[in-house]
C-alpha cells in the first residue's frame, strides 16, 4: 500500500450503511476534534499498545523528512486509553483523508468507564505500510520528533498535545511519557548550551 492510499472500511457487524459508527481515537483524534460527532466518551481497547512507530509525511513531517506519530501494536495484556466518537458515516470522508498516510480502518471492540462495550472502528497503520518507521529507542524517537515539522506544525506539538490529553484522561502511557521526558531534556540541554 502506498503512503497516499485511502483507508478502507472494515465492517464490524451487520449495521446499515446509514447507522452511526463508533470511532476510537488514540492519537491526535483525542485532542484535535475537527469533525462533527453525536457523542464523545473516554474509552479503552484491550490487547493494543500505542507506539510512535508510524511516519507522517503529510502532517508532522514531509516525504523527505517524515515525522513520527502513533499507531497501534498488538500486545498481550495492554490497554490503550483514548476517546470514542459516535459519528455518522459521512464523517468518514474527512477522517479518511486526515488519516490517509498509511492508516486503514479496522474493527475493534471498545469499553467505556461504566464497563459497557461496543464495536466500532479504529485507524491502524500496520507494519509494512510505506510510511511505517518501526521501533526505535525512546530517546532516538524523541530526537527524531524534536527535529521534525510539517504542514500541521512541529512534530513536538503532536507529542506534547497527546501527553497532555492522556493526563486529562488520567492515563499513564509509559511509552508516550518517556518520549516526552526525553524531548524536554533535549530542549533544556539546547537552551543551556
Secondary structure, DSSP 4 states (H G I P E B T S, - for coil): --TTPPP-----SS--TTS-EEEEESSHHHH---S--SEEEEEEEEEEEEEEEEEESSSSS-SSS-EEEEEEEEEEEEEEEEEEEEE-GGGHHHHHHHTTTT-EEEEEEEEETTS-EEEEEEEE--TTSTTB-----HHHHHHHHHH-EETTEEHHHHHHHHHHHHHHTT---HHHHHHHHHHHHHHHHHHH-
